[in-house]
Structure formats: C-alpha cells, structure tokens
Amino acid sequence: MRNKNKETLKNFQIPEEVFKAIEIFDLIEKRDRILISYSGGPDSTFLTLTLIKLKKLFNLEISLFYLFHKLEGSLPPKKAKEFADKLGLKIFIFEEDIKNFAFKEKLNIEEAGRIKRYSLLEEVAERKGYNKIATAHTLNDALETFFLRFLREGISLLNPPLKPKLKKIIRPLILVEREKIIEILKENEIDYHIDIENYSLKRTRNKIRHKLLPFIFEEFNYNLNKFRNFYIRFIEESKTYEQKLKEDIEKYIEEKNPYFIKTNKQKLLNLDSFEKREILKNILFEWEYEGEVTREMLSRMERILIKGGKIEIKKDLFFVSKGENVLFMKKKPDFEITLREGKIKINRFAEITVKKDKNKGFLPEEIIGKAKIRLRKDGDIIERDKGKILKLKKFFENKKIPFYLRDYLLVVEYKGKIIWIEGFEPFLKGKDIKIEVLKWR
C-alpha cells in the first residue's frame, strides 16, 4: 500500500491554478505549519495530496483535522484515520452530534457544522502551533457562495465570497474547478468519500449547485473560467477599496482587540441614516467578519445605536449600545485553570506567567495548585480589610471600570473568594508569588 501511495503521488500533477492562487493571494510561505480541514470528499482529498506534493518545495509541516458530524453519509472516523496513516500524516479526530448542537443553538445543520468545525480547527491550531489552516474550497464554492449571498443581500466589496485568505485560513484550491479535481482523482485512481447530503435539495446551496448554475451555464453561455477572472478582479478591487476605507473607518474606532471594538457614539450619531449603516457594516468587515449583513440587521443596529440595548448579530457576536459606549462584542471565553508555576497559555485569549519570587511577589505560595484563574462570574465576592465582604461587581463600579472591560479581566479565586484582579493589588497579601499577563491572543 505504501508503494502504491508513493507511485500515486509521483504521478499526481498540481494544476496551474493552485500555483496561481498561491502567488496572487500570498497563501503559502516557507516553513508554514498547516492544519488541513479534511472531510474525506474529493476536494479535501485533493487538497491533502496537493500540499503533500508542495511539502518539499516550501518545507511544510502538515497534519489533518477531521470532525465526525454523526450525520447520515458522513465519513466514519476509522476511514479518516486509515487515510492519514496511509500517507504518514498526523490526524486530529473529533466527534460532535451536530443535529443536537444545531437544535440547541437554533441553527441550520450547515451553519452548525461550520461553526463547530472552525471553532475546533482554531483551537487545535492554537494549541499545537499551526500557523495556517487550509480548507478545500474551490472555484465552484466561491460561485455558489456569491449567489447565496446575492439572494440574501450580502454582497459587498468588503465581503467577497470566500476570501482566499482570512486570518489563519487559506484556500489554495479557490481558483480550481471541481470538475478538474474529480478528473485528476479519477485519472490517478484515487478513492474519495461521497456525502449524500451534498445532493439534498432541502439546502439552498445545493439548489444553487444543481439547479440554478446548470441553467445559467447552458442558457447564458457562462462558465467557471469567466467567473475565475471576475473573482480575481473582485478580490483585487475589494483590497483596494478596503485599504481606502480603513482610513475613514479609523475615525470611528476608539479601541480594538480580539474581543471587542469600541466606537465613537457621537460621531456615528452625527451621520445620516445611510452613512450610519455603511460605517457599522464596514467596521464589522474591518474585524474580518465573514457572515452576511442584511438590510434588516443594519436597521436593527441603527435603532439600537440610537435607543440603546443589545442584539445578537450571530452566534456569540453582539452589538451593544449603552450610555456613551457603542461596541461590537464577542462572548467572553469560558475557562477555569488551576494556578501553577510557570507559563499558562489560555487559548486565543492570554498567556500568563506565574513566578515564585521571594520578597518581590505579592501572593502567598499556599495558593499554588489550589487557586483557580478565570474570568468573573455572577456572585463573585472579594474579602477586604478585617473580613469585610464586597461584591466584585460593586468593586468594579467603585473603580469606574467600564462595563465592556469587566468580563475580560483575569481574576484568581481561592477558597470561594476573589484574591486577585488583573491590574490591581491583591486582596490576599504574600511575598512569594507574582503573576504577569504577557499578551492577549
């Protein structure tokens, strides 16, 4: 089997469109560590073989990621493991009941699967040190997404269909037609999995794929080669437009980090209705938001901006207007880690160092292995001088800490009380332990 794999890879030819995408969109660099999102289908199988062929050229380190959705037609985890083993690749396999997750979160199956998959991909990449995540989206996917967003009022120069590069995510097959991928796999007698869900006309994307696009191709003499040229131009124009708009958007942004963007409320209120909606939409894109922004959503945001309140833009992403503050906020991460000596990495949030430092520390050594480092919770209390109890919420109010910062300050809990808050003197004095917050993720 090993010999057959070597022979297959020897004969496998990478399409010129892959090299074109890598060059135009600057997708791959020397010594990249790439985590491949694998499903077993033709596209992700092709992507895996492509990156193996490019491994020597770019000195790459590559591994596979597979999420078993527990849906009818999904590739069994055992098959994903066999595929990785045959190619000598490491694979990270997860299982998730996507139907149950979709029901709980009030999402459709496709969106639920996408959210869970990307969340786990980012978590593994962060934990294992992969600097890029490769997905197997093709030119066909870009065209389908274009029409999907067009039908839902989501097309914008700042939000092209399936950007070739977004944060850690790269899409090396984005200029390759799916038909070409199938043809190359068949020529090389390479097996792949077929998911029957891709043929269900209950999904809007499948209706576009199997009904709308064949009609357009036949009746209007349109083809994927024409769309490829349009797509490249669209991405290039969007970059130019985005760069020019960034300077204008910065006038409205007062503070930005991975968890919230704070805007200048008064400047927004001085704009007319159209300008308000455009600036709000473009601030979302500035934050690399890749979802749909409908007219209805923008109207709701405009009303909240004026009257105050909070709305959910999508799962775990909120728009908040409170007093003089207007923010786009992500839901705070949920973690609770036992305090130990040394570096502690909190995925996609912070990196802290806990040191034993006699006479220079500020917490007692007894808390090591017993205290917990986390973010605040409802009902948290602190013990001040002579046993006086104060609610953490009241402490923040007394110190005039803005509401949007309170959920993101690290705290240490010991014996049911908060003994340390990031940026403040400890409430339990000592001379042994020092905590340093090194950086935000």
Secondary structure, DSSP 8 states (H G I E B T S, - for coil): -HHHHHHHHHH----HHHHHHHHHHT---TT-EEEEE--SSHHHHHHHHHHHHHHHHHT-EEEEEEEE---TT---HHHHHHHHHHHT--EEEEE--HHHHHHHHT--HHHHHHHHHHHHHHHHHHHHT-SEEE----HHHHHHHHHHHHHTT--BTTB-SS-SEETTEE-TTTTS-HHHHHHHHHHTT------GGGG-TTSHHHHIIIIIHHHHHHHS---HHHHHHHHHHHHHHHHHHHHHHHHHHTTTEEEEETTEEEEEHHHHHTS-HHHHHHHHHHHHHHTT--S---HHHHHHHHHHHHH-EEEEEETTEEEEEETTEEEEEE-----EEE--SEEEEETTTEEEEEEE-TTT--B-GGGTTT-EEE---TT-EEE-GGG-EEEHHHHHHHTT--HHHHTTS-EEEETTEEEEETTS--SS--SSEEEEEEEE-
